[in-house]
Amino acid sequence: MARTITEIKQSMTSAFMDDATIQNLYGLDPAYSFEDQFSIVSFESVFFGILALIAWTIESIFDTHKSEVQTLINEQKVPNLNWYRNLALSFQLGFNYDAVTRAFINGTATEDQIQNSKVIKYCSVTRNLVQNKVLISMKIATEQNGEIAPVEDSTGLAFAEFMEQAQAAGDNIGIVNYLPDILGLNFKVAYNPLILNSDGMSILNANYPVQETIKKFLKNLPFNGELIVQDLREAIVKTEGVLRIQELSVQSKWIEPGLGYGLFQPITISKIPRSGHYKIEDWTGIQYIIYEATE
């Protein structure tokens, strides 16, 4: 928004009054303002008024040009998958959305209020062909207690309404907001008894290094990223106190819409989670054994 003529003139006269050379030349008292020491009809006042009018005209022209360019950009922008991802992450819960300007109406909201309203922390967008129709699949999630989690139902409804208003005409978007895929692990850990107890607990720190390694591995996977079994194996083997692992078996189950979780299915090489993220609920599939070398 362009400054007013008065604001522009004020900035000029303030700089004029602060200049030490000008103060000496005119014999000005810096304790008084420009208006206190120059008449409104003085040459200096009229001169700064003309300059302010010229500057205001130029700023107004540039503001108008900027607005016109932004309108053209908004109207001609071609949505792609990354555009949709950024759009989802820009969602503000509790704020109204203006479909014309393609922006949320923040009013007098503080920066903290705006940031706290952006509850979609994770999003992945893919394009799929379903029954000869292009479907844009948008997986979303938030974060609770440091873990990835689905958004609440009321938030999901608000987000769906936002996408209905913001999406490109004709696009078919399916929003995926599911509980995490459940990961099942079964394997044996040959452990170093100098470092770990028989239940996998660190003798020194009283934590469970293998579990922490796996949690960190899952946390570092990109949202909707591919879990590669070989990479998981290598991460576990590098854990302090682990000598070898044997018989690694990985499986997962996921939400089927309207049915709930299905049965565990094996992951032989890799798999992308249906929900976008994994979670482990049961650690009893990990056994700790003493390694014995064979001749």
Secondary structure per residue as TSV (DSSP state, phi and psi in degrees):
chain	resnum	aa	ss	phi	psi
A	1	M	-	360.0	132.1
A	2	A	-	-68.6	146.8
A	3	R	-	-71.7	156.2
A	4	T	-	-76.2	163.4
A	5	I	H	-61.8	-37.7
A	6	T	H	-64.1	-41.9
A	7	E	H	-64.3	-40.6
A	8	I	H	-66.9	-45.0
A	9	K	H	-62.2	-39.5
A	10	Q	H	-61.4	-40.9
A	11	S	H	-64.7	-35.9
A	12	M	H	-70.0	-48.8
A	13	T	H	-66.7	-31.4
A	14	S	H	-64.8	-43.9
A	15	A	H	-65.3	-37.9
A	16	F	H	-61.6	-45.2
A	17	M	H	-71.6	-26.7
A	18	D	H	-81.9	-12.3
A	19	D	-	-76.6	122.4
A	20	A	H	-63.3	-37.1
A	21	T	H	-64.5	-42.6
A	22	I	H	-63.9	-40.6
A	23	Q	H	-60.2	-43.7
A	24	N	H	-68.8	-40.5
A	25	L	H	-64.7	-42.8
A	26	Y	H	-94.1	-11.5
A	27	G	T	68.7	41.8
A	28	L	-	-83.8	151.1
A	29	D	-	-101.4	111.2
A	30	P	T	-63.3	-10.8
A	31	A	T	-77.0	-14.7
A	32	Y	S	-111.1	155.2
A	33	S	-	-80.7	172.1
A	34	F	H	-60.4	-43.2
A	35	E	H	-65.9	-27.9
A	36	D	H	-73.3	-22.4
A	37	Q	H	-117.9	-6.4
A	38	F	S	-130.5	133.8
A	39	S	-	-68.6	152.0
A	40	I	T	-64.2	-21.8
A	41	V	T	-100.7	6.7
A	42	S	S	-67.9	159.8
A	43	F	H	-58.3	-44.3
A	44	E	H	-61.5	-44.3
A	45	S	H	-65.6	-43.8
A	46	V	H	-64.8	-40.9
A	47	F	H	-61.4	-48.3
A	48	F	H	-66.0	-31.9
A	49	G	H	-63.5	-41.4
A	50	I	H	-66.1	-44.8
A	51	L	H	-60.9	-40.1
A	52	A	H	-64.0	-40.0
A	53	L	H	-63.5	-42.1
A	54	I	H	-63.6	-45.7
A	55	A	H	-63.5	-40.8
A	56	W	H	-62.5	-40.3
A	57	T	H	-63.1	-44.1
A	58	I	H	-65.2	-45.1
A	59	E	H	-62.3	-39.0
A	60	S	H	-64.7	-40.8
A	61	I	H	-63.2	-43.9
A	62	F	H	-66.7	-38.2
A	63	D	H	-63.8	-42.1
A	64	T	H	-63.7	-43.9
A	65	H	H	-61.9	-43.4
A	66	K	H	-61.9	-41.6
A	67	S	H	-64.0	-41.6
A	68	E	H	-65.6	-41.8
A	69	V	H	-64.3	-43.0
A	70	Q	H	-62.7	-38.4
A	71	T	H	-62.9	-43.2
A	72	L	H	-62.9	-41.0
A	73	I	H	-63.2	-46.5
A	74	N	H	-61.5	-37.7
A	75	E	H	-80.8	-23.9
A	76	Q	H	-106.1	-6.0
A	77	K	-	-63.0	130.2
A	78	V	-	-98.0	113.2
A	79	P	-	-64.5	135.8
A	80	N	-	-125.0	-175.3
A	81	L	H	-64.2	-40.1
A	82	N	H	-67.1	-35.1
A	83	W	H	-61.8	-42.8
A	84	Y	H	-66.1	-37.3
A	85	R	H	-63.1	-47.6
A	86	N	H	-63.1	-35.2
A	87	L	H	-62.7	-45.0
A	88	A	H	-62.7	-42.1
A	89	L	H	-69.2	-18.9
A	90	S	T	-85.1	-6.9
A	91	F	-	-55.8	133.5
A	92	Q	-	-120.4	110.0
A	93	L	T	-71.0	128.1
A	94	G	T	95.3	-2.3
A	95	F	S	-115.6	143.2
A	96	N	-	-76.7	153.6
A	97	Y	E	-117.0	133.7
A	98	D	E	-99.9	107.9
A	99	A	T	-69.7	-20.0
A	100	V	T	-76.2	-50.0
A	101	T	T	-85.8	-9.1
A	102	R	T	56.8	48.9
A	103	A	E	-150.6	151.9
A	104	F	E	-79.3	147.3
A	105	I	-	-90.9	102.4
A	106	N	-	-89.9	-21.2
A	107	G	T	55.6	-125.1
A	108	T	T	-98.0	14.6
A	109	A	-	-61.4	142.4
A	110	T	-	-77.6	166.3
A	111	E	H	-62.2	-37.9
A	112	D	H	-64.1	-41.5
A	113	Q	H	-64.3	-39.5
A	114	I	H	-65.4	-47.0
A	115	Q	H	-65.1	-39.5
A	116	N	H	-67.5	-23.7
A	117	S	H	-78.5	-14.1
A	118	K	-	-85.2	82.1
A	119	V	-	-85.1	-15.4
A	120	I	-	-81.8	106.0
A	121	K	-	-96.8	-22.6
A	122	Y	E	-133.9	139.9
A	123	C	E	-155.9	138.7
A	124	S	E	-135.8	133.5
A	125	V	E	-124.1	128.4
A	126	T	E	-131.9	158.4
A	127	R	E	-113.4	127.9
A	128	N	E	-128.5	153.7
A	129	L	E	-102.3	113.1
A	130	V	E	-121.9	115.2
A	131	Q	T	51.4	48.7
A	132	N	T	64.2	17.2
A	133	K	E	-121.5	140.2
A	134	V	E	-81.0	123.4
A	135	L	E	-117.6	128.1
A	136	I	E	-91.6	115.0
A	137	S	E	-95.7	123.0
A	138	M	E	-119.1	106.5
A	139	K	E	-92.2	129.0
A	140	I	E	-128.7	158.6
A	141	A	E	-162.5	163.2
A	142	T	E	-119.2	-163.2
A	143	E	E	-133.8	131.4
A	144	Q	E	-134.0	125.2
A	145	N	T	53.3	38.4
A	146	G	T	79.5	4.7
A	147	E	E	-119.3	150.7
A	148	I	E	-69.6	135.5
A	149	A	E	-149.2	153.4
A	150	P	-	-68.6	155.0
A	151	V	-	-77.6	157.3
A	152	E	-	-65.2	158.8
A	153	D	H	-58.0	-42.9
A	154	S	H	-64.5	-37.6
A	155	T	H	-66.8	-39.4
A	156	G	H	-61.8	-38.3
A	157	L	H	-65.7	-42.9
A	158	A	H	-63.9	-40.2
A	159	F	H	-65.9	-40.3
A	160	A	H	-63.3	-39.7
A	161	E	H	-64.6	-41.1
A	162	F	H	-60.7	-46.6
A	163	M	H	-64.9	-34.1
A	164	E	H	-61.5	-37.7
A	165	Q	H	-80.5	-33.1
A	166	A	H	-93.5	-22.1
A	167	Q	S	-69.8	159.2
A	168	A	-	-69.9	144.2
A	169	A	T	-60.1	131.9
A	170	G	T	93.6	-14.4
A	171	D	-	-76.5	141.4
A	172	N	-	-109.3	106.7
A	173	I	E	-109.8	127.3
A	174	G	E	-106.5	119.6
A	175	I	E	-92.7	125.3
A	176	V	E	-108.1	114.6
A	177	N	-	-134.8	71.9
A	178	Y	-	-106.7	159.6
A	179	L	-	-60.5	155.1
A	180	P	-	-64.3	152.5
A	181	D	E	-63.5	138.5
A	182	I	E	-92.7	127.4
A	183	L	E	-100.9	131.3
A	184	G	E	-112.8	128.4
A	185	L	E	-121.3	136.6
A	186	N	E	-137.6	116.6
A	187	F	E	-166.1	166.1
A	188	K	E	-110.0	136.2
A	189	V	E	-108.9	117.6
A	190	A	E	-83.9	112.6
A	191	Y	E	-110.7	160.8
A	192	N	-	-89.1	112.4
A	193	P	T	-67.4	-10.2
A	194	L	T	-77.4	-20.1
A	195	I	T	-110.3	-41.4
A	196	L	B	-119.9	154.0
A	197	N	-	-83.7	175.5
A	198	S	T	-68.3	-14.7
A	199	D	T	-101.4	9.8
A	200	G	S	89.0	4.3
A	201	M	-	-82.3	139.4
A	202	S	B	-68.2	128.2
A	203	I	T	-65.9	-36.3
A	204	L	T	-79.7	-43.1
A	205	N	T	-110.2	-7.6
A	206	A	-	61.7	24.0
A	207	N	S	-108.0	-178.1
A	208	Y	-	-117.7	90.8
A	209	P	H	-57.3	-39.7
A	210	V	H	-65.4	-45.3
A	211	Q	H	-61.3	-41.3
A	212	E	H	-66.5	-36.4
A	213	T	H	-61.7	-45.2
A	214	I	H	-66.5	-42.3
A	215	K	H	-61.3	-42.6
A	216	K	H	-65.5	-39.3
A	217	F	H	-60.3	-46.0
A	218	L	H	-68.0	-38.2
A	219	K	H	-63.5	-34.8
A	220	N	H	-83.3	-8.2
A	221	L	S	-66.7	137.0
A	222	P	-	-60.0	147.9
A	223	F	T	-58.2	129.2
A	224	N	T	65.4	23.7
A	225	G	-	-84.7	163.3
A	226	E	-	-83.7	124.2
A	227	L	E	-85.2	118.5
A	228	I	E	-105.1	120.2
A	229	V	H	-58.4	-42.1
A	230	Q	H	-62.8	-38.7
A	231	D	H	-65.5	-38.5
A	232	L	H	-64.7	-42.1
A	233	R	H	-59.6	-47.1
A	234	E	H	-63.4	-37.2
A	235	A	H	-65.1	-41.3
A	236	I	H	-66.3	-42.3
A	237	V	H	-62.2	-31.3
A	238	K	T	-78.8	-5.4
A	239	T	S	-68.8	138.9
A	240	E	T	-61.4	131.4
A	241	G	T	94.1	-8.6
A	242	V	E	-97.1	124.9
A	243	L	E	-92.9	-46.2
A	244	R	E	-155.0	161.1
A	245	I	E	-125.9	148.6
A	246	Q	E	-129.2	147.2
A	247	E	E	55.1	47.3
A	248	L	E	-68.0	122.5
A	249	S	E	-126.2	126.3
A	250	V	E	-122.1	133.8
A	251	Q	E	-144.5	164.1
A	252	S	E	-149.3	159.0
A	253	K	E	-136.8	155.7
A	254	W	-	-144.3	168.5
A	255	I	E	-73.3	128.9
A	256	E	E	-102.1	121.9
A	257	P	T	-50.8	125.7
A	258	G	T	82.8	-7.6
A	259	L	T	-120.4	-26.5
A	260	G	E	93.6	-162.0
A	261	Y	E	-68.8	139.4
A	262	G	-	-89.8	-160.4
A	263	L	-	-86.6	157.5
A	264	F	-	-62.9	137.7
A	265	Q	E	-123.1	139.2
A	266	P	E	-68.5	145.8
A	267	I	-	-112.6	108.5
A	268	T	S	-87.7	-41.7
A	269	I	S	-120.3	-57.0
A	270	S	E	-161.3	163.7
A	271	K	E	-161.3	141.7
A	272	I	-	-95.1	128.0
A	273	P	-	-66.4	138.8
A	274	R	S	-62.3	-34.8
A	275	S	S	-85.0	-16.6
A	276	G	S	105.3	-13.2
A	277	H	-	-155.2	160.7
A	278	Y	E	-113.0	158.8
A	279	K	E	-148.1	144.4
A	280	I	-	-109.0	125.8
A	281	E	-	-104.9	-22.8
A	282	D	-	-131.2	121.0
A	283	W	-	-103.3	7.5
A	284	T	T	-73.7	-8.6
A	285	G	T	-78.0	-4.0
A	286	I	E	-98.0	122.1
A	287	Q	E	-112.7	143.2
A	288	Y	E	-111.0	125.3
A	289	I	E	-129.4	156.7
A	290	I	E	-82.8	129.2
A	291	Y	-	-77.4	130.3
A	292	E	-	-125.9	117.2
A	293	A	-	-72.3	142.3
A	294	T	-	-104.1	151.0
A	295	E	-	-78.4	360.0
